[in-house]
Amino acid sequence: MPMQGIEQPDLIIIDETLRLRKYDGVHDFAFAWYQDPDTVLMVDGVKNTYSRERLDKMYAYLNNIGELYFIEYLQGDVFIPVGDVTFRREDMPIVIGSPKYRNRGIGRRVATALMERARSLGFTEFHVGEIYRWNTPSRTLFTSMGFEPYEETEQGHRYKIHLTADEV
């Protein structure tokens, strides 16, 4: 479900090899991502892998609170889902579910595209709800993009960035 009063696009083209596709209710392919304890640790702060019911509930919840997208990467001549992201003013959780697609700059390109979207929608500030202390790749990514910690949480920090016309 898009944010109130804002139309969610079906696709956000990031570049010739990367795009965001609006969530359409089909997510069976993502089950394997949430079977990896290390992925789940970065997402939830614990290593409890997902059941299909829990995955269904997670995607229903995320789709209800913001714009939910699958991150799709061009493999040959077909775009394949490699992760997911939810976009809303208060958070932008990015999950690269398939380990073989991590450390390729995909998260940075997704974050940059969504920051551009935020700015085009008139957001003057953009947040990341929480990054755990042990999630060094996410902390490094967001701080290198100008996000700053503004509130300590039990397991990490919340981050924010002020958006101006010349950023992103």
C-alpha positions as CSV (number, residue, x, y, z in Angstrom):
1,M,0.0,0.0,0.0
2,P,1.5,3.3,-1.0
3,M,1.9,6.1,1.6
4,Q,-1.3,8.1,2.0
5,G,-1.7,10.6,-0.8
6,I,1.4,9.4,-2.7
7,E,1.1,7.1,-5.7
8,Q,3.5,4.2,-5.7
9,P,5.2,3.6,-9.1
10,D,5.1,0.0,-10.4
11,L,8.8,0.3,-11.3
12,I,11.7,2.5,-10.3
13,I,14.4,2.1,-12.9
14,I,17.8,2.7,-11.1
15,D,20.0,1.9,-14.1
16,E,20.2,-0.6,-17.0
17,T,20.9,-3.5,-14.6
18,L,18.9,-2.6,-11.5
19,R,15.3,-1.7,-10.7
20,L,12.7,-1.7,-8.0
21,R,9.5,-3.6,-8.7
22,K,6.4,-2.8,-6.7
23,Y,5.3,-5.7,-4.4
24,D,2.6,-7.7,-6.0
25,G,1.8,-10.3,-3.3
26,V,4.1,-13.0,-4.7
27,H,7.1,-13.7,-2.6
28,D,7.8,-17.4,-2.5
29,F,11.2,-16.8,-4.0
30,A,12.2,-14.7,-1.0
31,F,11.7,-17.6,1.5
32,A,15.3,-18.8,1.0
33,W,16.6,-15.4,1.9
34,Y,15.0,-15.5,5.3
35,Q,16.3,-19.1,6.0
36,D,19.8,-17.7,6.3
37,P,20.5,-17.0,10.0
38,D,23.1,-14.3,9.2
39,T,20.7,-12.4,7.0
40,V,18.0,-12.6,9.6
41,L,20.5,-11.4,12.3
42,M,21.0,-8.2,10.2
43,V,17.3,-7.7,9.6
44,D,15.8,-8.6,13.1
45,G,18.8,-8.7,15.5
46,V,18.3,-12.4,16.1
47,K,19.1,-15.6,14.1
48,N,15.5,-17.0,14.2
49,T,14.8,-17.9,10.6
50,Y,11.3,-17.4,9.1
51,S,8.4,-19.7,8.6
52,R,6.3,-19.2,5.5
53,E,3.6,-17.7,7.8
54,R,6.0,-15.3,9.3
55,L,7.3,-14.2,5.9
56,D,3.6,-13.7,4.8
57,K,3.0,-11.5,7.8
58,M,6.2,-9.5,7.4
59,Y,5.4,-8.7,3.8
60,A,1.8,-7.8,4.6
61,Y,3.0,-5.5,7.4
62,L,5.7,-3.8,5.3
63,N,3.3,-3.4,2.4
64,N,0.8,-1.8,4.7
65,I,3.2,0.8,6.2
66,G,5.0,2.0,3.1
67,E,6.0,1.3,-0.4
68,L,7.3,-2.2,-0.6
69,Y,9.6,-3.2,-3.6
70,F,11.6,-6.1,-4.7
71,I,15.1,-5.2,-5.8
72,E,15.7,-6.8,-9.2
73,Y,19.0,-7.3,-10.9
74,L,19.5,-8.0,-14.6
75,Q,20.9,-11.5,-15.1
76,G,21.4,-12.2,-18.7
77,D,18.2,-10.8,-20.2
78,V,15.9,-11.3,-17.3
79,F,15.5,-9.3,-14.1
80,I,15.6,-11.5,-11.0
81,P,14.7,-10.6,-7.4
82,V,17.8,-10.3,-5.2
83,G,16.3,-8.4,-2.2
84,D,13.6,-6.2,-0.9
85,V,13.2,-2.6,0.4
86,T,10.5,-0.6,2.1
87,F,10.3,3.1,1.5
88,R,8.7,5.5,3.9
89,R,9.8,8.7,5.6
90,E,10.7,7.0,8.8
91,D,12.7,4.0,7.5
92,M,14.3,2.4,4.5
93,P,15.2,-1.2,5.4
94,I,17.2,-2.7,2.5
95,V,17.8,-6.4,2.4
96,I,20.0,-8.0,-0.2
97,G,18.7,-11.5,0.4
98,S,20.9,-13.4,-2.0
99,P,24.5,-13.4,-0.6
100,K,26.0,-13.6,-4.1
101,Y,24.7,-10.1,-4.8
102,R,26.1,-8.4,-1.7
103,N,29.1,-6.1,-1.8
104,R,28.3,-5.1,-5.4
105,G,27.0,-1.6,-4.7
106,I,23.4,-2.6,-5.0
107,G,22.4,-1.3,-1.6
108,R,24.0,2.1,-2.3
109,R,22.3,2.4,-5.7
110,V,18.9,1.5,-4.1
111,A,19.4,4.0,-1.2
112,T,20.5,6.7,-3.7
113,A,17.4,6.1,-5.8
114,L,15.1,6.2,-2.8
115,M,16.7,9.4,-1.5
116,E,16.1,11.0,-4.9
117,R,12.4,9.8,-4.6
118,A,12.2,11.2,-1.1
119,R,13.5,14.6,-2.2
120,S,11.1,14.7,-5.2
121,L,8.3,14.1,-2.8
122,G,9.3,17.1,-0.7
123,F,10.9,15.2,2.2
124,T,13.4,17.4,3.9
125,E,14.7,14.7,6.2
126,F,14.9,10.9,5.7
127,H,15.5,8.2,8.3
128,V,16.7,4.7,8.8
129,G,14.8,3.2,11.7
130,E,17.7,1.2,13.2
131,I,21.0,-0.2,12.3
132,Y,22.4,-2.8,14.7
133,R,25.9,-2.3,16.1
134,W,27.1,-5.5,14.5
135,N,25.8,-4.6,11.0
136,T,29.0,-2.9,9.8
137,P,28.1,-3.0,6.1
138,S,24.8,-1.1,6.7
139,R,26.4,1.4,9.1
140,T,29.3,2.0,6.6
141,L,26.9,2.4,3.7
142,F,24.6,4.9,5.3
143,T,27.3,7.0,7.1
144,S,29.2,7.2,3.8
145,M,26.1,8.6,2.2
146,G,25.8,11.4,4.8
147,F,23.4,9.7,7.3
148,E,24.2,10.5,10.9
149,P,23.2,8.6,14.1
150,Y,20.7,10.7,16.1
151,E,19.3,8.3,18.6
152,E,20.8,5.3,20.4
153,T,18.6,2.1,20.5
154,E,19.1,-0.9,22.7
155,Q,21.1,-2.7,19.9
156,G,22.3,0.2,17.7
157,H,21.3,3.6,16.4
158,R,18.7,5.4,14.4
159,Y,20.1,7.4,11.5
160,K,18.9,10.5,9.5
161,I,19.9,12.7,6.7
162,H,18.8,16.2,5.8
163,L,17.8,16.4,2.2
164,T,18.5,19.5,0.1
165,A,18.2,20.1,-3.6
166,D,21.9,19.5,-4.2
167,E,22.2,16.3,-2.3
168,V,21.9,12.7,-3.5
